[in-house]
Amino acid sequence: MNDMRYLTFALGKGRLADKTLALFEQIGITCEEMKDKKTRKLIFVNEALRFRFFLAKGPDVPTYVEYGAADIGIVGKDTILEEGRNIYEVLDLGFGKCRMCICGPTDAKDLLQHHELIRVATKYPHIAKDYFYNKKHQTVEIIKLNGSIELAPIVGLSEVICDIVETGSTLKENGLKVLEEVCPLSARMVVNQVSMKMENERITKLISDLKKVI
């Protein structure tokens, strides 16, 4: 049994990791050391199953998987689309559901209909560019921001924003609304391309076990 190599998982930090571990427990995969919130450890191991886990910032997960530092990653669909890495997306885990939307004040809706040159503020420049250039065929100026995107149209930095919407309450409070939906989002499982060939049996079993409980 112990000749088996470790399968390494990169989990997006925070709620995503907590929900992933809860889901894994339903199929008998546990990692007790990860439950210790005070731990300073970076790598967690389940010796019996030969699984290794580590936590990473969301945008880094696809990078770890593409380069083979992790065999499997759990990350939001928004990150997969934004990072554009060479990886297999194999499973929609069904939690962390939200939407990527174009939002703004009501009067900005006209600007989206008439292909006007507008400014779009976003944390997700690749997703915004793909949507406007390839789906809407509208030329826009994309402004990358890191903080509260909702601020941009209010202070006149941009006409609209491209951002994740969960409940829409922040938008409403600031006089903004969803004008167009770009795509639905949720947590996904991604796999390194070489690992998929080398560890096909173990990874395929993991996917089918998860499908039964999702």
Backbone as ProteinMPNN parsed JSONL, in Angstrom:
{"seq_chain_A": "MNDMRYLTFALGKGRLADKTLALFEQIGITCEEMKDKKTRKLIFVNEALRFRFFLAKGPDVPTYVEYGAADIGIVGKDTILEEGRNIYEVLDLGFGKCRMCICGPTDAKDLLQHHELIRVATKYPHIAKDYFYNKKHQTVEIIKLNGSIELAPIVGLSEVICDIVETGSTLKENGLKVLEEVCPLSARMVVNQVSMKMENERITKLISDLKKVI", "coords_chain_A": {"N_chain_A": [[0.843, -1.209, 0.0], [1.964, 1.242, 0.797], [3.673, 1.935, -1.239], [2.458, 3.514, -2.947], [2.238, 6.681, -4.55], [1.844, 9.98, -3.172], [-1.264, 11.629, -3.571], [-1.767, 14.921, -4.302], [-3.567, 17.685, -3.062], [-4.657, 20.942, -3.774], [-6.254, 23.387, -2.028], [-8.555, 26.052, -2.194], [-8.276, 28.758, 0.006], [-10.202, 29.41, 3.071], [-13.796, 29.657, 3.133], [-14.249, 27.944, 1.013], [-12.377, 25.852, 1.304], [-13.251, 24.784, 3.761], [-15.822, 23.86, 3.098], [-15.177, 22.012, 1.156], [-13.709, 20.097, 2.593], [-15.71, 19.179, 4.278], [-17.36, 17.982, 2.404], [-15.637, 16.007, 1.411], [-15.431, 14.448, 3.671], [-17.818, 13.123, 3.649], [-17.374, 11.122, 1.837], [-15.555, 9.611, 3.076], [-12.99, 10.654, 3.257], [-10.731, 12.042, 5.294], [-9.05, 14.635, 7.142], [-7.666, 15.24, 9.856], [-5.764, 16.98, 10.995], [-6.093, 19.349, 9.662], [-8.201, 20.609, 10.775], [-7.441, 21.987, 12.944], [-7.383, 25.175, 13.763], [-5.369, 26.77, 14.69], [-2.994, 25.873, 13.828], [0.28, 26.033, 12.338], [1.167, 24.66, 10.284], [1.868, 23.818, 6.865], [1.497, 21.793, 5.068], [-0.693, 19.05, 4.969], [-1.389, 15.712, 5.909], [-2.952, 12.635, 4.968], [-2.11, 9.692, 5.882], [-3.004, 7.038, 5.584], [-4.58, 7.015, 3.264], [-2.821, 8.058, 1.513], [-2.91, 10.767, 0.778], [-2.23, 14.21, 0.292], [-2.647, 17.516, 1.489], [-2.862, 21.017, 0.838], [-3.318, 24.516, 1.621], [-4.164, 27.278, -0.396], [-4.056, 30.588, -1.848], [-6.909, 31.515, -3.705], [-6.466, 32.393, -6.566], [-3.98, 31.224, -6.989], [-4.309, 28.494, -7.043], [-4.995, 27.188, -9.613], [-2.5, 27.525, -10.83], [-0.677, 25.999, -9.272], [-1.757, 23.519, -9.9], [-1.525, 23.365, -12.716], [1.269, 23.277, -13.032], [1.878, 20.925, -11.783], [2.49, 20.794, -9.103], [0.415, 20.346, -7.498], [-1.879, 17.658, -7.751], [-4.582, 17.798, -7.896], [-7.034, 20.361, -7.731], [-9.179, 22.561, -5.877], [-11.363, 25.044, -6.636], [-12.882, 28.257, -7.37], [-15.06, 28.783, -10.204], [-14.816, 31.294, -11.356], [-12.14, 31.947, -10.898], [-10.85, 29.989, -12.405], [-11.606, 30.726, -15.004], [-10.514, 33.306, -15.114], [-7.765, 32.908, -14.71], [-7.026, 31.168, -16.723], [-5.558, 28.719, -17.1], [-3.701, 25.733, -18.137], [-5.391, 23.175, -17.614], [-7.473, 20.403, -16.538], [-10.921, 20.712, -16.111], [-12.989, 18.965, -14.066], [-15.228, 18.508, -12.467], [-18.238, 19.89, -11.182], [-18.749, 21.127, -8.085], [-20.932, 22.142, -6.872], [-21.313, 23.909, -4.719], [-20.85, 27.235, -3.263], [-22.205, 28.873, -4.984], [-22.777, 31.482, -7.315], [-22.968, 34.447, -9.41], [-21.347, 35.815, -12.282], [-21.546, 39.098, -13.212], [-22.562, 41.941, -15.219], [-22.841, 45.086, -13.95], [-24.467, 48.131, -12.914], [-25.662, 51.585, -12.769], [-29.164, 52.064, -13.519], [-29.489, 53.6, -15.876], [-27.294, 52.955, -17.37], [-27.818, 50.806, -18.879], [-28.618, 51.283, -21.514], [-26.202, 51.958, -22.717], [-25.017, 49.528, -22.995], [-26.523, 48.331, -24.89], [-26.07, 49.674, -27.248], [-23.514, 49.381, -28.179], [-21.608, 51.248, -27.325], [-18.511, 52.971, -26.631], [-17.349, 52.215, -23.608], [-16.298, 52.412, -20.123], [-15.187, 49.785, -18.085], [-15.027, 48.63, -14.884], [-13.236, 46.253, -12.935], [-12.307, 43.26, -11.079], [-11.638, 41.219, -12.565], [-10.194, 41.184, -15.27], [-9.688, 39.527, -17.547], [-11.975, 37.905, -17.84], [-13.911, 39.893, -18.216], [-12.967, 41.093, -20.566], [-13.121, 38.973, -22.402], [-15.884, 38.577, -22.416], [-16.985, 41.063, -23.365], [-15.536, 41.514, -25.774], [-15.556, 39.063, -27.226], [-18.107, 37.922, -26.966], [-20.076, 39.94, -26.928], [-19.088, 41.653, -28.784], [-18.251, 44.288, -28.382], [-16.37, 47.183, -28.034], [-14.466, 48.059, -25.295], [-13.086, 49.923, -22.527], [-11.059, 48.54, -20.171], [-10.745, 48.629, -16.712], [-8.647, 47.71, -14.197], [-9.304, 46.861, -10.893], [-8.765, 46.404, -7.338], [-10.104, 46.617, -4.956], [-13.258, 47.593, -3.463], [-15.405, 47.175, -5.935], [-17.851, 48.268, -6.552], [-17.723, 50.944, -6.049], [-16.673, 52.247, -8.285], [-18.558, 53.05, -10.509], [-20.05, 54.846, -9.048], [-18.392, 56.964, -8.316], [-17.7, 57.81, -10.77], [-15.616, 56.63, -12.179], [-16.007, 54.501, -13.89], [-18.494, 53.335, -16.278], [-19.86, 50.954, -15.949], [-19.587, 47.854, -14.022], [-17.833, 44.705, -13.821], [-18.49, 41.994, -12.036], [-18.638, 39.642, -9.247], [-21.752, 38.45, -8.173], [-23.614, 37.687, -5.378], [-25.913, 37.91, -3.511], [-26.812, 40.37, -4.201], [-27.351, 42.481, -2.552], [-25.446, 44.421, -1.771], [-25.13, 45.827, -4.128], [-27.703, 46.905, -4.446], [-27.912, 48.577, -2.202], [-26.221, 50.565, -2.982], [-27.364, 51.775, -5.126], [-27.119, 50.412, -7.526], [-27.595, 47.931, -10.135], [-28.041, 44.555, -11.435], [-27.256, 44.292, -14.769], [-26.61, 42.667, -16.926], [-26.047, 39.134, -17.28], [-23.056, 37.371, -17.051], [-21.94, 34.755, -16.608], [-22.799, 31.687, -14.816], [-21.442, 30.746, -11.609], [-19.484, 28.501, -9.55], [-17.985, 26.235, -7.125], [-15.31, 24.287, -8.368], [-13.717, 21.189, -9.375], [-10.412, 20.712, -10.366], [-7.902, 19.183, -12.446], [-4.521, 18.164, -12.854], [-3.005, 17.705, -16.039], [-1.139, 15.653, -16.641], [-1.252, 14.118, -14.3], [-3.826, 13.148, -14.538], [-3.546, 11.169, -16.423], [-1.53, 9.489, -15.317], [-2.49, 8.826, -12.782], [-4.99, 7.847, -13.195], [-6.898, 5.907, -12.373], [-7.243, 6.247, -9.554], [-8.034, 8.941, -9.445], [-10.324, 8.957, -11.043], [-11.965, 7.302, -9.536], [-12.279, 8.867, -7.255], [-13.691, 11.054, -8.335], [-16.073, 9.773, -9.125], [-17.024, 8.86, -6.652], [-17.509, 11.307, -5.391], [-19.492, 12.362, -7.038], [-21.659, 10.852, -6.283], [-22.437, 11.905, -3.835], [-22.888, 14.58, -4.233]], "CA_chain_A": [[0.0, 0.0, 0.0], [2.735, 2.467, 0.96], [4.463, 2.263, -2.424], [1.675, 4.502, -3.698], [2.666, 8.069, -4.374], [0.796, 10.833, -2.611], [-2.058, 12.519, -4.424], [-1.727, 16.21, -3.616], [-4.713, 18.563, -3.301], [-4.551, 22.365, -3.42], [-7.605, 23.874, -1.721], [-8.693, 27.506, -2.033], [-8.43, 29.08, 1.44], [-11.445, 29.997, 3.572], [-15.047, 28.884, 3.084], [-14.117, 26.906, -0.021], [-11.666, 24.711, 1.901], [-14.114, 24.191, 4.789], [-16.911, 23.102, 2.444], [-14.558, 20.883, 0.453], [-13.383, 19.068, 3.588], [-16.988, 18.59, 4.723], [-17.804, 17.112, 1.306], [-14.737, 14.856, 1.383], [-15.735, 13.566, 4.816], [-18.977, 12.283, 3.269], [-16.914, 9.944, 1.091], [-14.556, 8.91, 3.887], [-11.65, 11.259, 3.208], [-10.627, 12.994, 6.406], [-7.719, 15.139, 7.458], [-7.903, 15.826, 11.181], [-4.856, 18.097, 11.338], [-6.529, 20.601, 9.024], [-9.271, 21.226, 11.574], [-6.822, 22.821, 13.972], [-7.292, 26.519, 13.181], [-4.184, 27.474, 15.192], [-1.782, 25.249, 13.302], [1.101, 26.794, 11.382], [1.617, 23.72, 9.252], [1.479, 24.177, 5.503], [1.097, 20.573, 4.356], [-1.428, 18.127, 5.848], [-1.313, 14.395, 5.269], [-3.714, 11.464, 5.394], [-1.161, 8.617, 5.533], [-3.701, 5.817, 5.18], [-5.046, 7.129, 1.876], [-1.735, 8.657, 0.736], [-3.343, 12.064, 0.269], [-1.64, 15.389, 0.915], [-3.459, 18.71, 1.251], [-2.364, 22.314, 1.29], [-4.22, 25.636, 1.364], [-3.533, 28.312, -1.227], [-4.95, 31.651, -2.284], [-7.677, 31.08, -4.875], [-5.838, 32.553, -7.882], [-2.772, 30.4, -7.123], [-4.643, 27.063, -7.142], [-4.785, 26.665, -10.967], [-1.061, 27.535, -11.133], [-0.118, 24.797, -8.635], [-2.237, 22.332, -10.625], [-0.933, 23.315, -14.068], [2.69, 22.917, -12.967], [2.044, 19.606, -11.194], [2.791, 20.838, -7.665], [-0.784, 19.677, -6.957], [-2.56, 16.831, -8.759], [-5.998, 18.186, -7.922], [-7.306, 21.639, -7.082], [-10.579, 22.955, -5.686], [-11.307, 26.493, -6.823], [-14.076, 28.828, -7.991], [-15.071, 28.872, -11.667], [-14.326, 32.631, -11.718], [-10.671, 31.888, -10.899], [-10.446, 29.161, -13.554], [-11.772, 31.546, -16.207], [-9.61, 34.461, -15.078], [-6.362, 32.489, -14.78], [-6.821, 30.56, -18.047], [-4.459, 27.75, -17.05], [-3.825, 24.508, -18.916], [-5.798, 22.146, -16.644], [-8.781, 19.808, -16.806], [-12.0, 20.929, -15.136], [-13.637, 17.651, -14.123], [-16.444, 18.352, -11.659], [-18.881, 21.027, -10.52], [-19.033, 20.64, -6.724], [-22.292, 22.569, -6.528], [-21.447, 24.919, -3.657], [-20.238, 28.516, -3.62], [-22.896, 29.346, -6.195], [-23.028, 32.91, -7.51], [-22.971, 34.773, -10.837], [-20.531, 36.935, -12.75], [-22.514, 39.975, -13.863], [-22.266, 43.337, -15.542], [-23.741, 45.857, -13.084], [-24.295, 49.577, -12.976], [-26.927, 52.282, -12.583], [-30.165, 51.687, -14.534], [-29.326, 54.295, -17.161], [-26.152, 52.413, -18.118], [-28.287, 49.682, -19.714], [-28.603, 51.745, -22.909], [-24.829, 51.947, -23.229], [-24.686, 48.138, -23.302], [-27.302, 47.938, -26.072], [-25.681, 50.376, -28.474], [-22.093, 49.182, -28.472], [-20.826, 52.463, -27.089], [-17.226, 52.755, -25.964], [-17.536, 52.527, -22.187], [-15.265, 51.892, -19.226], [-15.656, 48.687, -17.236], [-14.114, 48.376, -13.757], [-13.37, 44.85, -12.552], [-11.166, 42.494, -10.55], [-11.508, 40.087, -13.49], [-10.039, 41.76, -16.608], [-9.765, 38.53, -18.626], [-13.383, 37.525, -18.019], [-14.605, 41.061, -18.785], [-12.518, 41.273, -21.956], [-13.697, 37.883, -23.196], [-17.332, 38.8, -22.549], [-17.291, 42.214, -24.226], [-14.935, 41.421, -27.106], [-15.883, 37.84, -27.975], [-19.539, 37.57, -26.94], [-20.901, 41.106, -27.272], [-18.414, 42.409, -29.853], [-18.298, 45.703, -27.997], [-15.054, 47.651, -27.593], [-14.567, 48.741, -23.996], [-11.826, 50.138, -21.807], [-11.168, 47.77, -18.926], [-9.937, 49.187, -15.626], [-8.473, 46.689, -13.158], [-9.317, 47.333, -9.499], [-8.619, 45.322, -6.354], [-10.976, 46.821, -3.789], [-14.713, 47.598, -3.682], [-15.662, 47.516, -7.338], [-19.103, 49.049, -6.63], [-17.396, 52.36, -5.948], [-16.25, 52.805, -9.573], [-19.571, 53.843, -11.211], [-20.591, 55.893, -8.165], [-17.502, 58.127, -8.362], [-17.479, 58.195, -12.161], [-14.439, 55.992, -12.78], [-16.47, 53.652, -14.994], [-19.95, 53.317, -16.468], [-20.371, 49.686, -15.391], [-18.587, 46.97, -13.419], [-17.992, 43.265, -14.047], [-18.163, 41.502, -10.702], [-19.401, 38.506, -8.732], [-22.95, 38.816, -7.423], [-24.205, 36.578, -4.616], [-27.3, 38.246, -3.163], [-27.165, 41.636, -4.844], [-27.713, 43.499, -1.559], [-24.468, 45.523, -1.828], [-25.486, 46.613, -5.317], [-28.952, 47.639, -4.17], [-27.613, 49.636, -1.233], [-25.456, 51.617, -3.639], [-28.09, 52.267, -6.295], [-26.713, 49.696, -8.736], [-28.35, 46.687, -10.349], [-27.498, 43.644, -12.454], [-27.731, 44.668, -16.105], [-26.445, 41.482, -17.776], [-25.331, 38.037, -16.617], [-21.952, 36.851, -17.865], [-21.965, 33.295, -16.474], [-22.966, 31.182, -13.455], [-20.189, 30.316, -10.989], [-19.536, 27.636, -8.359], [-16.691, 25.58, -6.873], [-15.019, 23.212, -9.325], [-12.512, 20.394, -9.176], [-9.553, 20.709, -11.551], [-6.882, 18.135, -12.355], [-3.336, 18.298, -13.695], [-3.175, 16.853, -17.221], [-0.296, 14.453, -16.534], [-1.804, 13.307, -13.195], [-5.048, 12.493, -15.02], [-3.113, 9.936, -17.112], [-0.729, 8.638, -14.43], [-3.268, 8.394, -11.606], [-6.36, 7.843, -13.705], [-7.799, 5.044, -11.593], [-7.551, 6.873, -8.257], [-8.759, 10.204, -9.648], [-11.655, 8.62, -11.554], [-12.751, 6.791, -8.396], [-12.59, 10.034, -6.419], [-14.749, 11.819, -9.015], [-17.355, 9.045, -9.082], [-17.479, 8.885, -5.248], [-18.046, 12.648, -5.118], [-20.751, 12.525, -7.788], [-22.749, 10.173, -5.549], [-22.898, 12.689, -2.686], [-23.199, 15.976, -4.602]], "C_chain_A": [[0.874, 1.253, 0.0], [3.715, 2.757, -0.171], [3.74, 3.324, -3.242], [2.215, 5.901, -3.482], [1.5, 8.86, -3.775], [0.037, 11.536, -3.732], [-2.149, 13.835, -3.662], [-2.873, 17.111, -4.061], [-4.364, 19.996, -2.901], [-5.972, 22.885, -3.219], [-7.588, 25.393, -1.578], [-9.005, 27.816, -0.572], [-9.83, 29.564, 1.78], [-12.637, 29.067, 3.454], [-14.958, 27.715, 2.112], [-13.462, 25.651, 0.554], [-12.546, 24.004, 2.931], [-15.207, 23.324, 4.16], [-16.372, 21.881, 1.713], [-14.277, 19.752, 1.433], [-14.648, 18.39, 4.11], [-17.518, 17.613, 3.67], [-16.949, 15.851, 1.25], [-15.036, 13.887, 2.525], [-16.905, 12.637, 4.493], [-18.552, 11.058, 2.469], [-15.721, 9.271, 1.787], [-13.141, 9.447, 3.806], [-11.561, 12.305, 4.314], [-9.189, 13.492, 6.527], [-7.834, 15.934, 8.744], [-7.027, 17.048, 11.452], [-5.321, 19.423, 10.748], [-7.587, 21.331, 9.843], [-8.723, 22.132, 12.674], [-6.54, 24.204, 13.391], [-6.015, 27.254, 13.608], [-2.893, 26.964, 14.551], [-1.03, 26.163, 12.323], [1.613, 25.888, 10.265], [1.117, 24.158, 7.883], [0.982, 22.965, 4.711], [0.459, 19.609, 5.357], [-1.542, 16.783, 5.135], [-2.333, 13.42, 5.847], [-2.885, 10.268, 4.928], [-1.869, 7.389, 4.97], [-4.094, 5.852, 3.704], [-3.961, 7.656, 0.928], [-2.217, 9.919, 0.014], [-2.597, 13.163, 1.02], [-2.5, 16.587, 0.561], [-2.658, 19.949, 1.6], [-3.354, 23.399, 0.881], [-3.47, 26.684, 0.545], [-4.544, 29.412, -1.504], [-5.612, 31.211, -3.583], [-6.958, 31.185, -6.215], [-4.591, 31.701, -8.09], [-3.089, 28.921, -7.371], [-4.444, 26.53, -8.568], [-3.311, 26.61, -11.37], [-0.388, 26.3, -10.542], [-0.507, 23.547, -9.424], [-1.589, 22.242, -12.015], [0.508, 22.817, -14.023], [2.949, 21.592, -12.247], [2.46, 19.602, -9.734], [1.604, 20.279, -6.881], [-1.382, 18.852, -8.093], [-3.97, 17.349, -8.998], [-6.161, 19.525, -7.22], [-8.801, 21.847, -6.922], [-10.604, 24.472, -5.695], [-12.595, 26.973, -7.501], [-13.94, 28.918, -9.498], [-14.555, 30.233, -12.138], [-12.798, 32.637, -11.834], [-10.162, 31.085, -12.09], [-10.503, 29.996, -14.835], [-10.757, 32.679, -16.254], [-8.154, 34.048, -15.292], [-6.022, 31.815, -16.115], [-5.681, 29.549, -18.112], [-4.774, 26.476, -17.839], [-4.141, 23.329, -17.994], [-7.144, 21.567, -17.075], [-9.759, 20.217, -15.709], [-12.889, 19.694, -15.193], [-14.975, 17.565, -13.392], [-16.929, 19.674, -11.086], [-19.316, 20.537, -9.139], [-20.353, 21.187, -6.171], [-22.432, 23.516, -5.348], [-20.702, 26.19, -4.073], [-20.892, 29.124, -4.842], [-23.107, 30.856, -6.189], [-22.967, 33.174, -9.01], [-21.951, 35.874, -11.116], [-21.472, 37.81, -13.564], [-21.907, 41.312, -14.267], [-23.302, 44.157, -14.782], [-23.465, 47.343, -13.25], [-25.605, 50.256, -12.654], [-27.88, 51.931, -13.742], [-29.891, 52.345, -15.881], [-28.11, 53.818, -17.969], [-26.576, 51.286, -19.058], [-28.252, 50.046, -21.199], [-27.217, 51.646, -23.53], [-24.401, 50.533, -23.64], [-25.401, 47.681, -24.571], [-26.681, 48.489, -27.354], [-24.196, 50.338, -28.779], [-21.257, 50.452, -28.316], [-19.487, 52.093, -26.438], [-17.395, 53.186, -24.504], [-16.368, 51.976, -21.377], [-15.897, 50.876, -18.273], [-14.623, 48.465, -16.133], [-14.33, 46.945, -13.263], [-12.111, 44.316, -11.879], [-10.794, 41.391, -11.547], [-11.346, 40.571, -14.932], [-10.162, 40.749, -17.757], [-11.207, 38.123, -18.913], [-14.152, 38.663, -18.684], [-14.253, 41.228, -20.259], [-13.142, 40.216, -22.859], [-15.186, 38.136, -23.455], [-17.628, 39.928, -23.546], [-16.752, 42.041, -25.649], [-15.454, 40.228, -27.897], [-17.369, 37.492, -27.993], [-20.417, 38.738, -27.388], [-20.352, 41.91, -28.463], [-18.527, 43.914, -29.618], [-16.909, 46.103, -27.497], [-15.221, 48.446, -26.305], [-13.164, 49.01, -23.459], [-11.975, 49.456, -20.454], [-10.206, 48.326, -17.884], [-9.863, 48.153, -14.501], [-8.437, 47.346, -11.776], [-9.163, 46.14, -8.568], [-9.597, 45.434, -5.196], [-12.451, 46.761, -4.141], [-15.045, 48.103, -5.081], [-16.889, 48.427, -7.47], [-18.851, 50.557, -6.613], [-17.19, 53.011, -7.317], [-17.333, 53.607, -10.305], [-20.106, 54.997, -10.364], [-19.721, 57.149, -8.241], [-17.126, 58.524, -9.797], [-16.215, 57.631, -12.803], [-14.844, 55.142, -13.991], [-17.986, 53.751, -15.117], [-20.567, 52.085, -15.813], [-19.227, 48.926, -14.723], [-18.873, 45.53, -13.851], [-17.551, 42.615, -12.745], [-19.037, 40.306, -10.327], [-20.592, 39.024, -7.92], [-23.475, 37.577, -6.712], [-25.666, 36.892, -4.328], [-27.755, 39.53, -3.857], [-27.469, 42.756, -3.866], [-26.744, 44.688, -1.551], [-24.775, 46.44, -3.01], [-26.662, 47.527, -5.006], [-28.699, 48.823, -3.241], [-26.897, 50.823, -1.87], [-26.069, 52.085, -4.956], [-27.677, 51.616, -7.608], [-27.568, 48.454, -8.908], [-27.65, 45.826, -11.392], [-28.104, 44.029, -13.8], [-27.65, 43.485, -17.074], [-25.718, 40.402, -16.986], [-24.269, 37.489, -17.56], [-21.944, 35.321, -17.817], [-22.239, 32.896, -15.028], [-21.628, 30.661, -12.926], [-20.457, 29.357, -9.84], [-18.149, 27.014, -8.185], [-16.502, 24.41, -7.837], [-13.776, 22.431, -8.894], [-11.714, 20.403, -10.48], [-8.408, 19.724, -11.336], [-5.725, 18.449, -13.311], [-3.415, 17.289, -14.842], [-2.356, 15.565, -17.161], [-0.839, 13.518, -15.443], [-3.03, 12.517, -13.664], [-4.703, 11.187, -15.739], [-2.456, 8.973, -16.129], [-1.559, 8.038, -13.289], [-4.745, 8.245, -11.96], [-7.331, 7.07, -12.829], [-8.224, 5.718, -10.291], [-8.39, 8.141, -8.437], [-10.178, 9.934, -10.143], [-12.555, 8.105, -10.433], [-13.191, 7.947, -7.495], [-13.756, 10.835, -7.029], [-16.089, 11.088, -8.9], [-17.909, 8.975, -7.659], [-18.13, 10.242, -4.921], [-19.378, 12.864, -5.818], [-21.93, 11.918, -7.032], [-23.293, 11.05, -4.412], [-23.269, 14.137, -3.044], [-24.691, 16.099, -4.925]], "O_chain_A": [[0.576, 2.217, -0.705], [4.498, 3.704, -0.09], [4.33, 3.956, -4.118], [2.601, 6.266, -2.371], [0.339, 8.46, -3.863], [0.628, 11.979, -4.716], [-2.562, 13.856, -2.503], [-3.125, 17.284, -5.253], [-3.836, 20.23, -1.814], [-6.794, 22.829, -4.134], [-6.71, 25.952, -0.92], [-9.896, 27.207, 0.018], [-10.557, 30.06, 0.92], [-12.522, 27.856, 3.644], [-15.514, 26.643, 2.351], [-13.925, 24.534, 0.324], [-12.589, 22.775, 2.974], [-15.482, 22.214, 4.617], [-17.028, 20.842, 1.657], [-14.567, 18.59, 1.148], [-14.661, 17.183, 4.354], [-18.055, 16.556, 4.001], [-17.472, 14.752, 1.063], [-14.914, 12.672, 2.374], [-16.979, 11.514, 4.992], [-19.279, 10.065, 2.421], [-14.988, 8.485, 1.188], [-12.196, 8.785, 4.233], [-12.241, 13.331, 4.267], [-8.247, 12.846, 6.069], [-8.069, 17.143, 8.727], [-7.474, 18.023, 12.056], [-4.989, 20.49, 11.264], [-7.839, 22.518, 9.635], [-9.45, 22.938, 13.254], [-5.591, 24.39, 12.629], [-5.618, 28.234, 12.977], [-1.829, 27.561, 14.719], [-1.631, 26.951, 11.592], [2.395, 26.311, 9.414], [0.067, 24.791, 7.765], [0.157, 23.094, 3.805], [0.99, 19.379, 6.443], [-1.761, 16.72, 3.925], [-2.552, 13.379, 7.058], [-2.935, 9.873, 3.763], [-1.404, 6.776, 4.009], [-3.961, 4.859, 2.988], [-4.149, 7.699, -0.288], [-1.972, 10.114, -1.177], [-2.363, 13.062, 2.224], [-3.027, 16.668, -0.549], [-1.867, 19.941, 2.544], [-4.122, 23.237, -0.067], [-2.288, 26.939, 0.774], [-5.751, 29.192, -1.404], [-4.974, 30.615, -4.45], [-6.842, 30.191, -6.932], [-4.18, 31.473, -9.228], [-2.235, 28.178, -7.854], [-3.781, 25.506, -8.733], [-2.914, 25.753, -12.159], [0.382, 25.626, -11.226], [0.3, 22.633, -9.596], [-1.157, 21.169, -12.434], [0.923, 22.028, -14.872], [4.099, 21.175, -12.111], [2.751, 18.545, -9.173], [1.756, 19.802, -5.756], [-1.395, 19.281, -9.247], [-4.483, 17.346, -10.117], [-5.492, 19.789, -6.22], [-9.594, 21.368, -7.732], [-9.955, 25.117, -4.872], [-13.305, 26.188, -8.129], [-12.84, 29.107, -10.018], [-13.929, 30.326, -13.193], [-12.235, 33.248, -12.742], [-9.166, 31.451, -12.713], [-9.575, 29.977, -15.644], [-10.203, 32.978, -17.312], [-7.399, 34.745, -15.97], [-4.884, 31.879, -16.58], [-4.922, 29.532, -19.082], [-5.925, 26.182, -18.16], [-3.243, 22.567, -17.635], [-7.862, 22.167, -17.875], [-9.461, 20.086, -14.522], [-13.479, 19.397, -16.232], [-15.77, 16.662, -13.656], [-16.144, 20.473, -10.574], [-20.152, 19.639, -9.032], [-20.828, 20.742, -5.126], [-23.549, 23.896, -4.998], [-20.016, 26.217, -5.095], [-20.242, 29.8, -5.64], [-23.554, 31.433, -5.198], [-22.921, 32.232, -9.802], [-21.726, 36.752, -10.283], [-22.122, 37.333, -14.494], [-20.888, 41.747, -13.731], [-24.504, 43.949, -14.948], [-22.383, 47.754, -13.668], [-26.574, 49.584, -12.3], [-27.429, 51.543, -14.82], [-30.046, 51.706, -16.922], [-27.921, 54.229, -19.113], [-25.807, 50.859, -19.92], [-27.898, 49.219, -22.039], [-27.067, 51.301, -24.702], [-23.545, 50.356, -24.508], [-24.947, 46.759, -25.248], [-26.751, 47.86, -28.409], [-23.683, 51.157, -29.541], [-20.322, 50.693, -29.08], [-19.353, 51.054, -25.791], [-17.561, 54.369, -24.209], [-15.562, 51.187, -21.87], [-16.984, 51.086, -17.736], [-13.469, 48.146, -16.42], [-15.465, 46.477, -13.18], [-11.011, 44.832, -12.072], [-9.774, 40.718, -11.395], [-12.256, 40.394, -15.742], [-10.684, 41.083, -18.82], [-11.614, 38.009, -20.07], [-14.946, 38.436, -19.598], [-15.124, 41.473, -21.093], [-13.631, 40.525, -23.945], [-15.68, 37.935, -24.565], [-18.432, 39.755, -24.462], [-17.432, 42.381, -26.617], [-15.759, 40.347, -29.084], [-17.843, 36.842, -28.925], [-21.379, 38.552, -28.133], [-21.053, 42.727, -29.06], [-18.849, 44.689, -30.519], [-16.341, 45.434, -26.635], [-16.016, 49.383, -26.237], [-12.188, 48.396, -23.89], [-12.894, 49.754, -19.69], [-9.01, 48.475, -18.138], [-10.883, 47.771, -13.926], [-7.65, 48.258, -11.525], [-9.404, 44.999, -8.964], [-9.883, 44.441, -4.528], [-12.86, 45.985, -5.004], [-14.973, 49.299, -5.364], [-16.963, 49.253, -8.38], [-19.666, 51.34, -7.101], [-17.495, 54.19, -7.495], [-17.071, 54.744, -10.696], [-20.562, 56.006, -10.902], [-20.238, 58.266, -8.232], [-16.341, 59.448, -10.011], [-15.79, 58.105, -13.856], [-14.121, 55.073, -14.985], [-18.672, 54.188, -14.193], [-21.637, 52.15, -15.209], [-18.06, 49.299, -14.84], [-20.002, 45.183, -14.199], [-16.375, 42.674, -12.387], [-20.029, 40.002, -10.99], [-20.45, 39.92, -7.088], [-23.747, 36.553, -7.339], [-26.56, 36.218, -4.841], [-28.949, 39.739, -4.069], [-27.808, 43.864, -4.282], [-27.163, 45.828, -1.349], [-24.691, 47.664, -2.905], [-26.633, 48.732, -5.259], [-29.204, 49.924, -3.462], [-26.959, 51.944, -1.364], [-25.403, 52.701, -5.788], [-27.86, 52.196, -8.678], [-28.189, 47.977, -7.958], [-26.786, 46.296, -12.132], [-29.325, 44.082, -13.945], [-28.513, 43.321, -17.936], [-24.882, 40.7, -16.132], [-24.548, 37.184, -18.72], [-21.943, 34.666, -18.86], [-21.952, 33.663, -14.109], [-20.786, 30.195, -13.695], [-21.524, 29.392, -9.229], [-17.252, 27.24, -8.997], [-17.43, 23.641, -8.084], [-12.918, 22.93, -8.166], [-12.254, 20.14, -11.554], [-7.998, 19.462, -10.205], [-5.932, 18.935, -14.423], [-3.841, 16.151, -14.642], [-2.825, 14.508, -17.583], [-0.888, 12.301, -15.621], [-3.248, 11.378, -13.251], [-5.462, 10.219, -15.68], [-2.78, 7.785, -16.104], [-1.351, 6.893, -12.888], [-5.626, 8.486, -11.135], [-8.448, 7.521, -12.573], [-9.409, 5.758, -9.961], [-9.333, 8.385, -7.684], [-11.124, 10.597, -9.718], [-13.743, 8.423, -10.378], [-14.332, 7.992, -7.034], [-14.682, 11.236, -6.324], [-17.115, 11.705, -8.613], [-19.124, 9.023, -7.468], [-19.166, 10.303, -4.259], [-20.287, 13.477, -5.259], [-23.057, 12.404, -7.126], [-24.469, 10.953, -4.063], [-23.894, 14.833, -2.244], [-25.163, 17.186, -5.258]]}, "name": "protein", "num_of_chains": 1, "seq": "MNDMRYLTFALGKGRLADKTLALFEQIGITCEEMKDKKTRKLIFVNEALRFRFFLAKGPDVPTYVEYGAADIGIVGKDTILEEGRNIYEVLDLGFGKCRMCICGPTDAKDLLQHHELIRVATKYPHIAKDYFYNKKHQTVEIIKLNGSIELAPIVGLSEVICDIVETGSTLKENGLKVLEEVCPLSARMVVNQVSMKMENERITKLISDLKKVI"}
